[in-house]
Amino acid sequence: MTFTQELWSGTSALQDAILTMPFNRALSDGTLPTEVFRGYIVQDAHYLEGFARSLAIAAGRAPDADAIALLAGGANGAIAAERQLHTEYMTLYGITPAQFSATPPSRSCDHYISFLIRHAAVSPFPVAVCAILPCFWIYNVVGQHIHALAAPDHPYRAWVDTYASEAFGHAVQNMLDLTNRLAQEAGPETRAAMHHAFAQASWHEWMFWQSADDGETWPNP
């Protein structure tokens, strides 16, 4: 069993919960209400900017050129996705730049971004990579799962096709290979911290979708 297989096995109950949660079941069969997906897209645009920042920070701490290129390329890809996919949906749903700017990141989105940037900036590099990995890996698993079930006229087909694509799958495999390489070079304490960071980030992935389903906002005093 590879180290990344160990990571997935150690969080299997949470990974199953993500695949079967109401948001992703409705996204899978195309019944997710438009207003819920609209809110999710706005929050995901906020998230991807923060995710790109965490990748860029981690790239600056990478130990070799291959890791720098992988993480910096991921940062560029996250911004490209935000500009292409999300702009398409924001135009479709009539979300203006002013409306987007006036909508703050949700509590769960803000918490997740802070978690990623903190790990990228201060954790040992292998631990930072394990904090970043779930966003790549879980989205690919969810995208492929939904793609296998989605009808050709699925209302969110562009989203499904993006995360089930061969290009995205290739990027995910590169992250898995990097993680396995780092784990081979790490001691027991670092490997344990890698497991912990991966599990926490996977929880944040679940919570991000749950918060979109709940229409989460900041409470007023």
Secondary structure, DSSP 8 states (H G I E B T S, - for coil): --HHHHHHHHTHHHHHHHHHSHHHHHHHHT-S-HHHHHHHHHHHHHHHHHHHHHHHHHHHT-SSHHHHHHHHHHHHHHHHHIIIIIHHHHHHTT--HHHHHHS---HHHHHHHHHHHHHHHHS-HHHHHHHHHHHHHHHHHHHHHHHHH--TT-TTHHHHHHHTSHHHHHHHHHHHHHHHHHHHHS-HHHHHHHHHHHHHHHHHHHHHHHHHHHT------
